[in-house]
Amino acid sequence: MLGFELKIRDKILYLPFEASFIISRKSTSEEEDMYINVGLYDPLTNNIVNWVKENLYLNDSIEITLKQIEKTSAPLKIFDFHEYFGTTKEEADKKTLERFLILKEELKNEGLI
């Protein structure tokens, strides 16, 4: 399958094509910090899958190569949205539908739909 090979420090990771790479910078008058976060959101499970979440330092090297991979590396962490909020997918879907129906009614009453 098509994916990414990520080389960072002494690690080589194989990531799915849907993975996102975010490098962010936080600067204050006293210091400047940089971070890398590599992960994805899985809409089928509502999970956030994370492979890398680290600080970056001067002279760090990051190499990303698009290539054919056999399988993805094990994630660092999987954040289960439903478990965190103490609900199930069915309960969350029901609440989303209820909010949608309320919004639909409000928009009808205002003549917007």
C-alpha positions, 0 to 999 in steps of 0.5 A: 500500500502507499504510505510514508517512511518517516525517519526522525532521530534513531527511529524509522516509522511506516505510516499510512497515506492518510497520516498528517504531519504537523510541526508547530512553534511556540515562542515567548520572550524567554524561549522558543519551542518546536514540536512535531505531531504525526497522526490521523483521525479515523472517522470510522471509529472516532479515534485519534491515532498518534505515532509521534508527539515530541519536542524538536531541537536544533539540528534535528533531521526529519526525512519523509519518503512516499513509498510502498509499505507493507504495514504501518508501525504500531501507534504511540497512542490511540485516543478513543473519543467515545471512551474518553467522554463515557459514551458509545458511538450509537449514543453520540450519533443519536445526540448529533442527529438530535442537534441537527434536527433542532438546527434544521427547525431553527433554520426553517423558522428563520426562513433560511431553508 
